[in-house]
Amino acid sequence: MAKQINCPCGEVVRGETDDELVANAEEHIRTAHPEQVGQRSREDILAMSEDAA
């Protein structure tokens, strides 16, 4: 099942698998929040996720 993260900046990051979600979230962090690069673990990212509607 697809998952998503609703970033506080307003962006919605989605992935069909946990691996895809984490990769997409890390890319979003790199491009939109470079000051946070390296501050979120895989577990942190997955903990922020919810099932996509």
PDB file of N, CA, C and O in Angstrom:
ATOM      1  N   MET A   1       0.841  -1.182   0.000  1.00  0.00           N
ATOM      2  CA  MET A   1       0.000   0.000   0.000  1.00  0.00           C
ATOM      3  C   MET A   1       0.883   1.241   0.000  1.00  0.00           C
ATOM      4  O   MET A   1       1.903   1.298   0.688  1.00  0.00           O
ATOM      5  N   ALA A   2       0.477   2.223  -0.776  1.00  0.00           N
ATOM      6  CA  ALA A   2       1.216   3.466  -0.867  1.00  0.00           C
ATOM      7  C   ALA A   2       1.145   4.218   0.463  1.00  0.00           C
ATOM      8  O   ALA A   2       0.164   4.131   1.202  1.00  0.00           O
ATOM      9  N   LYS A   3       2.219   4.956   0.741  1.00  0.00           N
ATOM     10  CA  LYS A   3       2.284   5.781   1.947  1.00  0.00           C
ATOM     11  C   LYS A   3       2.639   7.201   1.554  1.00  0.00           C
ATOM     12  O   LYS A   3       3.142   7.456   0.461  1.00  0.00           O
ATOM     13  N   GLN A   4       2.369   8.112   2.461  1.00  0.00           N
ATOM     14  CA  GLN A   4       2.693   9.503   2.207  1.00  0.00           C
ATOM     15  C   GLN A   4       3.113  10.192   3.495  1.00  0.00           C
ATOM     16  O   GLN A   4       2.823   9.736   4.601  1.00  0.00           O
ATOM     17  N   ILE A   5       3.802  11.300   3.310  1.00  0.00           N
ATOM     18  CA  ILE A   5       4.179  12.189   4.410  1.00  0.00           C
ATOM     19  C   ILE A   5       3.704  13.578   4.028  1.00  0.00           C
ATOM     20  O   ILE A   5       3.995  14.064   2.935  1.00  0.00           O
ATOM     21  N   ASN A   6       2.979  14.210   4.923  1.00  0.00           N
ATOM     22  CA  ASN A   6       2.550  15.594   4.729  1.00  0.00           C
ATOM     23  C   ASN A   6       3.578  16.499   5.408  1.00  0.00           C
ATOM     24  O   ASN A   6       3.556  16.683   6.625  1.00  0.00           O
ATOM     25  N   CYS A   7       4.470  17.054   4.606  1.00  0.00           N
ATOM     26  CA  CYS A   7       5.535  17.900   5.145  1.00  0.00           C
ATOM     27  C   CYS A   7       4.942  19.218   5.638  1.00  0.00           C
ATOM     28  O   CYS A   7       4.009  19.741   5.029  1.00  0.00           O
ATOM     29  N   PRO A   8       5.469  19.755   6.723  1.00  0.00           N
ATOM     30  CA  PRO A   8       4.981  21.045   7.219  1.00  0.00           C
ATOM     31  C   PRO A   8       5.090  22.179   6.192  1.00  0.00           C
ATOM     32  O   PRO A   8       4.397  23.189   6.321  1.00  0.00           O
ATOM     33  N   CYS A   9       5.947  22.028   5.178  1.00  0.00           N
ATOM     34  CA  CYS A   9       6.074  23.070   4.160  1.00  0.00           C
ATOM     35  C   CYS A   9       4.918  23.047   3.175  1.00  0.00           C
ATOM     36  O   CYS A   9       4.793  23.942   2.339  1.00  0.00           O
ATOM     37  N   GLY A  10       4.066  22.018   3.269  1.00  0.00           N
ATOM     38  CA  GLY A  10       2.917  21.924   2.377  1.00  0.00           C
ATOM     39  C   GLY A  10       3.060  20.866   1.297  1.00  0.00           C
ATOM     40  O   GLY A  10       2.076  20.512   0.648  1.00  0.00           O
ATOM     41  N   GLU A  11       4.246  20.364   1.097  1.00  0.00           N
ATOM     42  CA  GLU A  11       4.498  19.324   0.100  1.00  0.00           C
ATOM     43  C   GLU A  11       4.030  17.971   0.627  1.00  0.00           C
ATOM     44  O   GLU A  11       4.161  17.683   1.817  1.00  0.00           O
ATOM     45  N   VAL A  12       3.487  17.149  -0.257  1.00  0.00           N
ATOM     46  CA  VAL A  12       3.121  15.780   0.079  1.00  0.00           C
ATOM     47  C   VAL A  12       4.105  14.864  -0.633  1.00  0.00           C
ATOM     48  O   VAL A  12       4.230  14.905  -1.857  1.00  0.00           O
ATOM     49  N   VAL A  13       4.802  14.038   0.139  1.00  0.00           N
ATOM     50  CA  VAL A  13       5.783  13.102  -0.402  1.00  0.00           C
ATOM     51  C   VAL A  13       5.166  11.714  -0.365  1.00  0.00           C
ATOM     52  O   VAL A  13       4.672  11.278   0.675  1.00  0.00           O
ATOM     53  N   ARG A  14       5.192  11.018  -1.499  1.00  0.00           N
ATOM     54  CA  ARG A  14       4.545   9.707  -1.597  1.00  0.00           C
ATOM     55  C   ARG A  14       5.531   8.641  -2.047  1.00  0.00           C
ATOM     56  O   ARG A  14       6.571   8.934  -2.638  1.00  0.00           O
ATOM     57  N   GLY A  15       5.177   7.397  -1.751  1.00  0.00           N
ATOM     58  CA  GLY A  15       5.936   6.253  -2.224  1.00  0.00           C
ATOM     59  C   GLY A  15       5.068   5.017  -2.209  1.00  0.00           C
ATOM     60  O   GLY A  15       4.224   4.850  -1.328  1.00  0.00           O
ATOM     61  N   GLU A  16       5.274   4.148  -3.187  1.00  0.00           N
ATOM     62  CA  GLU A  16       4.512   2.901  -3.265  1.00  0.00           C
ATOM     63  C   GLU A  16       5.028   1.866  -2.266  1.00  0.00           C
ATOM     64  O   GLU A  16       4.285   0.983  -1.837  1.00  0.00           O
ATOM     65  N   THR A  17       6.300   1.981  -1.902  1.00  0.00           N
ATOM     66  CA  THR A  17       6.917   1.071  -0.930  1.00  0.00           C
ATOM     67  C   THR A  17       7.628   1.914   0.117  1.00  0.00           C
ATOM     68  O   THR A  17       7.818   3.117  -0.069  1.00  0.00           O
ATOM     69  N   ASP A  18       8.020   1.281   1.218  1.00  0.00           N
ATOM     70  CA  ASP A  18       8.790   2.005   2.243  1.00  0.00           C
ATOM     71  C   ASP A  18      10.079   2.551   1.644  1.00  0.00           C
ATOM     72  O   ASP A  18      10.447   3.697   1.900  1.00  0.00           O
ATOM     73  N   ASP A  19      10.766   1.734   0.847  1.00  0.00           N
ATOM     74  CA  ASP A  19      12.033   2.182   0.253  1.00  0.00           C
ATOM     75  C   ASP A  19      11.826   3.394  -0.657  1.00  0.00           C
ATOM     76  O   ASP A  19      12.622   4.333  -0.629  1.00  0.00           O
ATOM     77  N   GLU A  20      10.770   3.378  -1.457  1.00  0.00           N
ATOM     78  CA  GLU A  20      10.495   4.498  -2.355  1.00  0.00           C
ATOM     79  C   GLU A  20      10.114   5.743  -1.558  1.00  0.00           C
ATOM     80  O   GLU A  20      10.544   6.848  -1.888  1.00  0.00           O
ATOM     81  N   LEU A  21       9.313   5.569  -0.518  1.00  0.00           N
ATOM     82  CA  LEU A  21       8.933   6.706   0.320  1.00  0.00           C
ATOM     83  C   LEU A  21      10.157   7.339   0.964  1.00  0.00           C
ATOM     84  O   LEU A  21      10.304   8.561   0.948  1.00  0.00           O
ATOM     85  N   VAL A  22      11.034   6.523   1.528  1.00  0.00           N
ATOM     86  CA  VAL A  22      12.234   7.043   2.180  1.00  0.00           C
ATOM     87  C   VAL A  22      13.110   7.768   1.155  1.00  0.00           C
ATOM     88  O   VAL A  22      13.609   8.856   1.440  1.00  0.00           O
ATOM     89  N   ALA A  23      13.304   7.191  -0.023  1.00  0.00           N
ATOM     90  CA  ALA A  23      14.112   7.834  -1.061  1.00  0.00           C
ATOM     91  C   ALA A  23      13.505   9.162  -1.484  1.00  0.00           C
ATOM     92  O   ALA A  23      14.221  10.151  -1.637  1.00  0.00           O
ATOM     93  N   ASN A  24      12.198   9.191  -1.674  1.00  0.00           N
ATOM     94  CA  ASN A  24      11.523  10.430  -2.075  1.00  0.00           C
ATOM     95  C   ASN A  24      11.591  11.484  -0.964  1.00  0.00           C
ATOM     96  O   ASN A  24      11.772  12.671  -1.237  1.00  0.00           O
ATOM     97  N   ALA A  25      11.445  11.046   0.274  1.00  0.00           N
ATOM     98  CA  ALA A  25      11.532  11.981   1.402  1.00  0.00           C
ATOM     99  C   ALA A  25      12.944  12.548   1.525  1.00  0.00           C
ATOM    100  O   ALA A  25      13.116  13.743   1.766  1.00  0.00           O
ATOM    101  N   GLU A  26      13.950  11.696   1.361  1.00  0.00           N
ATOM    102  CA  GLU A  26      15.330  12.179   1.437  1.00  0.00           C
ATOM    103  C   GLU A  26      15.625  13.170   0.316  1.00  0.00           C
ATOM    104  O   GLU A  26      16.328  14.157   0.532  1.00  0.00           O
ATOM    105  N   GLU A  27      15.096  12.916  -0.875  1.00  0.00           N
ATOM    106  CA  GLU A  27      15.269  13.857  -1.983  1.00  0.00           C
ATOM    107  C   GLU A  27      14.556  15.171  -1.683  1.00  0.00           C
ATOM    108  O   GLU A  27      15.098  16.242  -1.958  1.00  0.00           O
ATOM    109  N   HIS A  28      13.361  15.105  -1.127  1.00  0.00           N
ATOM    110  CA  HIS A  28      12.640  16.321  -0.753  1.00  0.00           C
ATOM    111  C   HIS A  28      13.426  17.122   0.285  1.00  0.00           C
ATOM    112  O   HIS A  28      13.525  18.345   0.191  1.00  0.00           O
ATOM    113  N   ILE A  29      13.976  16.433   1.261  1.00  0.00           N
ATOM    114  CA  ILE A  29      14.779  17.119   2.278  1.00  0.00           C
ATOM    115  C   ILE A  29      15.985  17.795   1.629  1.00  0.00           C
ATOM    116  O   ILE A  29      16.297  18.943   1.944  1.00  0.00           O
ATOM    117  N   ARG A  30      16.667  17.084   0.722  1.00  0.00           N
ATOM    118  CA  ARG A  30      17.845  17.663   0.049  1.00  0.00           C
ATOM    119  C   ARG A  30      17.498  18.924  -0.731  1.00  0.00           C
ATOM    120  O   ARG A  30      18.254  19.896  -0.718  1.00  0.00           O
ATOM    121  N   THR A  31      16.361  18.907  -1.405  1.00  0.00           N
ATOM    122  CA  THR A  31      16.032  20.038  -2.274  1.00  0.00           C
ATOM    123  C   THR A  31      15.295  21.164  -1.549  1.00  0.00           C
ATOM    124  O   THR A  31      15.545  22.338  -1.825  1.00  0.00           O
ATOM    125  N   ALA A  32      14.398  20.826  -0.632  1.00  0.00           N
ATOM    126  CA  ALA A  32      13.565  21.851   0.006  1.00  0.00           C
ATOM    127  C   ALA A  32      14.045  22.263   1.396  1.00  0.00           C
ATOM    128  O   ALA A  32      13.757  23.368   1.855  1.00  0.00           O
ATOM    129  N   HIS A  33      14.781  21.365   2.067  1.00  0.00           N
ATOM    130  CA  HIS A  33      15.208  21.623   3.446  1.00  0.00           C
ATOM    131  C   HIS A  33      16.665  21.198   3.642  1.00  0.00           C
ATOM    132  O   HIS A  33      16.945  20.352   4.492  1.00  0.00           O
ATOM    133  N   PRO A  34      17.591  21.765   2.877  1.00  0.00           N
ATOM    134  CA  PRO A  34      18.986  21.297   2.937  1.00  0.00           C
ATOM    135  C   PRO A  34      19.613  21.399   4.330  1.00  0.00           C
ATOM    136  O   PRO A  34      20.566  20.680   4.631  1.00  0.00           O
ATOM    137  N   GLU A  35      19.094  22.274   5.167  1.00  0.00           N
ATOM    138  CA  GLU A  35      19.632  22.400   6.523  1.00  0.00           C
ATOM    139  C   GLU A  35      19.322  21.172   7.376  1.00  0.00           C
ATOM    140  O   GLU A  35      19.903  21.007   8.448  1.00  0.00           O
ATOM    141  N   GLN A  36      18.411  20.305   6.914  1.00  0.00           N
ATOM    142  CA  GLN A  36      18.025  19.117   7.664  1.00  0.00           C
ATOM    143  C   GLN A  36      18.642  17.825   7.118  1.00  0.00           C
ATOM    144  O   GLN A  36      18.356  16.742   7.629  1.00  0.00           O
ATOM    145  N   VAL A  37      19.473  17.929   6.100  1.00  0.00           N
ATOM    146  CA  VAL A  37      20.089  16.729   5.526  1.00  0.00           C
ATOM    147  C   VAL A  37      20.864  15.987   6.610  1.00  0.00           C
ATOM    148  O   VAL A  37      21.659  16.577   7.340  1.00  0.00           O
ATOM    149  N   GLY A  38      20.619  14.690   6.700  1.00  0.00           N
ATOM    150  CA  GLY A  38      21.312  13.841   7.662  1.00  0.00           C
ATOM    151  C   GLY A  38      20.697  13.826   9.050  1.00  0.00           C
ATOM    152  O   GLY A  38      21.202  13.138   9.936  1.00  0.00           O
ATOM    153  N   GLN A  39      19.620  14.567   9.257  1.00  0.00           N
ATOM    154  CA  GLN A  39      19.010  14.640  10.587  1.00  0.00           C
ATOM    155  C   GLN A  39      17.845  13.687  10.782  1.00  0.00           C
ATOM    156  O   GLN A  39      17.363  13.533  11.904  1.00  0.00           O
ATOM    157  N   ARG A  40      17.379  13.041   9.714  1.00  0.00           N
ATOM    158  CA  ARG A  40      16.236  12.123   9.800  1.00  0.00           C
ATOM    159  C   ARG A  40      16.682  10.716   9.412  1.00  0.00           C
ATOM    160  O   ARG A  40      17.207  10.497   8.320  1.00  0.00           O
ATOM    161  N   SER A  41      16.467   9.783  10.307  1.00  0.00           N
ATOM    162  CA  SER A  41      16.790   8.385   9.995  1.00  0.00           C
ATOM    163  C   SER A  41      15.642   7.773   9.201  1.00  0.00           C
ATOM    164  O   SER A  41      14.560   8.352   9.104  1.00  0.00           O
ATOM    165  N   ARG A  42      15.889   6.603   8.641  1.00  0.00           N
ATOM    166  CA  ARG A  42      14.841   5.869   7.943  1.00  0.00           C
ATOM    167  C   ARG A  42      13.648   5.653   8.872  1.00  0.00           C
ATOM    168  O   ARG A  42      12.498   5.813   8.462  1.00  0.00           O
ATOM    169  N   GLU A  43      13.925   5.292  10.112  1.00  0.00           N
ATOM    170  CA  GLU A  43      12.864   5.064  11.091  1.00  0.00           C
ATOM    171  C   GLU A  43      12.069   6.337  11.360  1.00  0.00           C
ATOM    172  O   GLU A  43      10.846   6.288  11.491  1.00  0.00           O
ATOM    173  N   ASP A  44      12.756   7.480  11.444  1.00  0.00           N
ATOM    174  CA  ASP A  44      12.073   8.761  11.643  1.00  0.00           C
ATOM    175  C   ASP A  44      11.117   9.043  10.485  1.00  0.00           C
ATOM    176  O   ASP A  44       9.970   9.439  10.687  1.00  0.00           O
ATOM    177  N   ILE A  45      11.615   8.830   9.277  1.00  0.00           N
ATOM    178  CA  ILE A  45      10.807   9.099   8.084  1.00  0.00           C
ATOM    179  C   ILE A  45       9.581   8.189   8.063  1.00  0.00           C
ATOM    180  O   ILE A  45       8.469   8.655   7.817  1.00  0.00           O
ATOM    181  N   LEU A  46       9.775   6.906   8.318  1.00  0.00           N
ATOM    182  CA  LEU A  46       8.644   5.974   8.294  1.00  0.00           C
ATOM    183  C   LEU A  46       7.652   6.274   9.418  1.00  0.00           C
ATOM    184  O   LEU A  46       6.450   6.067   9.248  1.00  0.00           O
ATOM    185  N   ALA A  47       8.137   6.755  10.556  1.00  0.00           N
ATOM    186  CA  ALA A  47       7.247   7.106  11.655  1.00  0.00           C
ATOM    187  C   ALA A  47       6.343   8.287  11.319  1.00  0.00           C
ATOM    188  O   ALA A  47       5.258   8.421  11.886  1.00  0.00           O
ATOM    189  N   MET A  48       6.786   9.146  10.398  1.00  0.00           N
ATOM    190  CA  MET A  48       5.989  10.300   9.976  1.00  0.00           C
ATOM    191  C   MET A  48       4.970   9.944   8.905  1.00  0.00           C
ATOM    192  O   MET A  48       4.112  10.761   8.571  1.00  0.00           O
ATOM    193  N   SER A  49       5.055   8.741   8.367  1.00  0.00           N
ATOM    194  CA  SER A  49       4.208   8.376   7.228  1.00  0.00           C
ATOM    195  C   SER A  49       2.831   7.906   7.650  1.00  0.00           C
ATOM    196  O   SER A  49       2.594   7.521   8.795  1.00  0.00           O
ATOM    197  N   GLU A  50       1.930   7.955   6.675  1.00  0.00           N
ATOM    198  CA  GLU A  50       0.584   7.437   6.853  1.00  0.00           C
ATOM    199  C   GLU A  50       0.169   6.788   5.534  1.00  0.00           C
ATOM    200  O   GLU A  50       0.775   7.039   4.492  1.00  0.00           O
ATOM    201  N   ASP A  51      -0.855   5.961   5.588  1.00  0.00           N
ATOM    202  CA  ASP A  51      -1.357   5.344   4.365  1.00  0.00           C
ATOM    203  C   ASP A  51      -1.881   6.443   3.444  1.00  0.00           C
ATOM    204  O   ASP A  51      -2.588   7.352   3.879  1.00  0.00           O
ATOM    205  N   ALA A  52      -1.521   6.343   2.164  1.00  0.00           N
ATOM    206  CA  ALA A  52      -1.968   7.329   1.185  1.00  0.00           C
ATOM    207  C   ALA A  52      -3.455   7.129   0.898  1.00  0.00           C
ATOM    208  O   ALA A  52      -3.958   6.005   0.875  1.00  0.00           O
ATOM    209  N   ALA A  53      -4.122   8.218   0.686  1.00  0.00           N
ATOM    210  CA  ALA A  53      -5.566   8.158   0.403  1.00  0.00           C
ATOM    211  C   ALA A  53      -5.831   7.756  -1.034  1.00  0.00           C
ATOM    212  O   ALA A  53      -6.987   7.656  -1.445  1.00  0.00           O
TER     213      ALA A  53
END
